[in-house]
């Protein structure tokens, strides 16, 4: 499998020079055409998906996983639209990020350039095949897609359409490649392909991300946990807080930007905590509270230490009293996974200190943490969210999947 | 040693919140004061350095290493001036890198923030102690300095002055820490301190960098090799090419930005290659050529395959004929260490294709590769040059030693 992956990576590297030189229009044409081919191939795609669904049912996999795997007409149409959304974004490659001059006559530019070869390792969602391909192509990177074995037939059907798009636009087929083998050794081979693959992006559950982060000898863009906090300050407007907390926790509980811990200012009126907890319970959320909050509502559960470090991804929330914004910042520094943390406050000075002192990839004021998403940021689509300290951080769309180089121009300039 | 390093890292993390909140003026005051204390402590510093020099001489270390280790009045003054140069740079922390709005009323900012705790592992140059401390402090990072054992007394003397600067500016002493033990196990402990140290920067010879890159479980900013190329196109002005090549190779042969391979357009007049090789030989450079160039000058040596991948760091150069800019780009793609590569050409279209297609951290047109240096880029000082694909790439000064976060502001905004 190592040899097979190295062959794919070498082919990807062969595609890079042409991809570096190509016109923006070629990338757009490839994605538009692939979307049209997907529309026209809906029968083949649904048939391939039916094979995956049948095999999955025979393995008795969970209903949630089956739902992720399942394609229908609407979802195939959404996949095609997704390609066009990425194609409509500005081309990030070649953008001049900074320009300056030096007294000796040298001019300097910092210019956005592709990362190189990107490996994407994912699980059962068929749309990741096309989303990842679109984002990497638009950012000038060659991609090696490693679909989970459960969705391999669906992935192959979509991959055929992507290749048609590349061919239509005279782009090298090595720009987008699918790992045809479902052997798990392929993942290990990708993680060890230093010098051949420039970056690995895992998309899937925590066990996949943890394995990739532990084993990779190639840099990884990922987040392991989304332990997101929302802090309600005593200066918060209670009605605004109620609306935001319900949305941040309950709109969709299974996404990484869902709030997992509610921090409430101990100096706020008791009514705040009582109302917020009561709203959550009415909405069907299990509420785990610290002892200071236990007497506010009979049906709450006492939180254990582990609760503050738990990403529930379910209708469960932990709630804690903290001493104002300082206490909130301290709690977040200790327990946050540096994904997304929010403050609800009318006091602008308090809000400013929260936004400055919380070091997460995304900090929010008077908004729902569920906005932690590349689409909501206006990036067209995202390939994931990074909680790395180094860039790219936060939602990663085509514009973030680049690096830069310096272009220095002289006129026979030599160093003294 | 692991416990000791973890204690240092925990102290550094304790310093971070205050460092995140502090005023730019505090950082400037700390660096200015440390520089003054260094001036006033010159006797102590030179005495400490004499201890290091004595021990080094007893170990019979090389003259080059002794020279790197040695301090005198002028060098101590340069160390103080170095702190002030960094203090005079704009504060990179808090800089708003981008701002945009979404139709739902959310406003977005991408804001530069410190990386966190930086570990710097270096060898015998005493000035790295102060340069690294200044750059990391200015960029809002806490630093753990691991000096080589040969320069530990000099490092301690300078470190005392840095601490005086922090104290003067009411900054936490954990902002700058020196590893007091010279045990090599400390390096291993730093490389494995995931979650405690955010980034490791090795500064020193190839064996140090290779060890750090191989063992680190923490992201590393570094370059292993500086195999820099200069390509002379047939459209080059020969007089300009002669001036640049001599400077790029011979100004200082031991720096990473020195040109190691000269590529000459096969379509250029024979006179070009003859003159350039003759200039280099007259300047005392050994010239290793490919067979096509062997008959141009009697005293050249035939290059072996290994020469194209060798960073000489000496008065030796390899020279090759290539088929125009396409051949140059191909050779560089194969052999360059992605550090710095240059073209000399009057033809702007040829130059543009070279600058676009060569993927190194720094690409240059009509200038000497010896400008690959943070000071020459206007960054005040550099802590190193990165050939990583991901940012930061190229010279790393205070402005590059930051990451970013997103600040999102709403007005009770919830996701549909």
Interface residues (C-beta under 8 A of the other chain):
Chain A: X17 X20 X21 X94 X100 X102 X106 X108 X113 X115 X116 X198 X199 X219 X237 X240 X243 X244 X246 X247 X248 X251 X329 X333 X353 X355 X356 X357 X359 X360 X361 X362 X363 X364 X365 X366 X367 X368 X370 X371 X376 X377 X378 X388 X389 X390 X391 X392 X393 X394 X395 X403 X404 X405 X406 X407 X408 X409 X410 X411 X412 X413 X414 X415
Chain B: X16 X17 X20 X21 X94 X100 X102 X106 X108 X113 X115 X116 X198 X199 X219 X237 X240 X243 X244 X247 X248 X251 X329 X333 X353 X355 X356 X357 X359 X360 X361 X362 X363 X364 X365 X366 X367 X368 X370 X371 X376 X377 X378 X388 X389 X390 X391 X392 X393 X394 X395 X403 X404 X405 X406 X407 X408 X409 X410 X411 X412 X413 X414 X415
